[in-house]
């Protein structure tokens, strides 16, 4: 799976990974081979606070992703609901700076209709730096409300305006609808940053899971279109590959809230044909054109099927000359990032993300350089 860092992987392993996603054998060579030498380990036990969230999620009646219909999966309790229940039970309040963040909903014009978004503004006068954030949910489930905690905390931590972007969901609108909306929203936000009390010369992209994939792709699309580029990309356990036989998939096949079965369910709902799983927008670790992208912060979770591909993407970006800081947090699962009020590792990860973004914004302001773009978005 890791093209730049583990070239001793076998083509046979890559074909097995492609077939696990249902890719025809004829196109299996486009899948990045899995590392032959990497050995999987037994699934780790979650840290006590993380386990409490998982236990609460079960108590609320949530079923594993992949066992229900799309409608049922969209309406069942989420990890965010479990966190809120724990906060209520233990009388936990968000930090004052997070509570001070104000939010408002807007509509962004897109090529296929309006795109819902939420603008988070920290205390202060502005104009503020700007973060374009994309939520997770496998391109099928979740929305701005489900992923409210992360952009709100990022706004406070980075002292930036954060615009959380919704996008068309599969299976109603299949791949690449979400990617098209993500880029359309980014271009509009750049062009209209003044109305957001934000400064587009200090802009970053961020996202979790499927949203991490969108953020990475927006950075690539902005580079290729030669428009205003982000100065930083925050990628939190991003979907970055098409191989379901990586060490982390093997270790965490039965993990919750995201399992191998859950990822297979997302793939079945998102892609119109099996061939699409070889698209470089999904298989980021298989790309050989990662040069010239903004510096990256990549955050991964130990108990997560996506861990291996997230770590591989960080390694490949670094090999392509991109400045990268990557950290895998132990004892936590997929979706942990927005749980800073109840999970210590999540608070540490959020603090790291806010500090990395703030440092990137400060450096851009000191240098006087806007971005590496050659023309504004249009």
C-alpha positions, 0 to 999 in steps of 0.5 A: 500500500505504501508506494514511496516508503515500502517498495518491497511490497508484492503486487499479489498483496496489492491485488488482494487488497483491491479484490477486498474492495471488489475491484476487478482483477484487471484493474488491481494493479492500480491499487498500492501494494500492502507492505509485505513485512508489516505484521498486524497485532491484536486489537488494542484495548481502549483507554478507560475514557474512550471505553466509557464513550463506546459503552455509552454509545452501546447503551444508547442503542447504536448498532454497528455500521453496516448492519442497518439501512442508510436511513436507520444508520443516519438517524441512530445515536452517534459517538457525538451523542454518547459524548454529550450524554457523558457530559450531561451525566458528569456536569462537564462544560466545554472550555470557556474559549470554546463556549465563546465561539459564535456560529451561524449557518449559511448557504454556499452556491455550488454547481449542483445547488446550494451547499450548507455550511456553518461559520464559527467565529472566535472572540476578537476583532478580526479579520481572522485566519480561515479554516475550511473544515469537512466533516466525516461520515463516510460520505454517507452519514453525519452532518454539520450538527454531528460534527459541531464539536471539532470545528468549534474547538478548532476555532477557539484553539487556532483563533480562526474563522472555521467554515464547516462545509456540508456536501452531497451524500451518497447513495443519493449522490454518488462519488465524486459529488462530495469532492465537487462540492468540497472544491466549489465551497472552498473557492467560494469561501476564498472569494468571499472571505471578507464577508466572513471577517476572515483573511484568505491569505491565511487559509487552511483546510481540515477534515476528519475521516472522509472529510480528511480525504476531501481536505487533502483533495481540495489542496491538490485541486487548488494546486492543479487549478493554480488558484489560492492554495491553503497554507496548511492541511489538517488531516484527521484519520483520513480515508486515503487508500483502497486496500482493506488488508493493511495491518490496521484493517486486520487488527481492527476489523471488529473495532467500533465505531468503525469496523472493516464491515462498516468501511465495506458498507460505505464503499458499496454506497458511495461508488457507482462502479467497482472501478471507481475504487482505484480513483486517485481521489480515493487512493491518495497513497497511490498517487505520485504527484504529492509534490508542492502541497502545503505542510500537513498535520496528520492525526491517526488513532491506534484502534482504527482500520484507517490507521495504516493508510493515514500513516502511509499518506503522511510518509508519502507526503514527507517523501514528496518534500512536504513538511509533515507532523504525524502522530498516532494516539494510543488507546483511542478509536476512529472518531475520537478527535472531537471528544476533548471534553471527555477523552484526554487523548482527544484534548491533546490531539485538538491542542496539537491541531490548534497549535499547528494551525496557529503556527502556520498562520503566524508564519504566513503573517510574518512572511508577508506571503499569501499563498503559493497560488498564481491567481484567485479562486474563480 
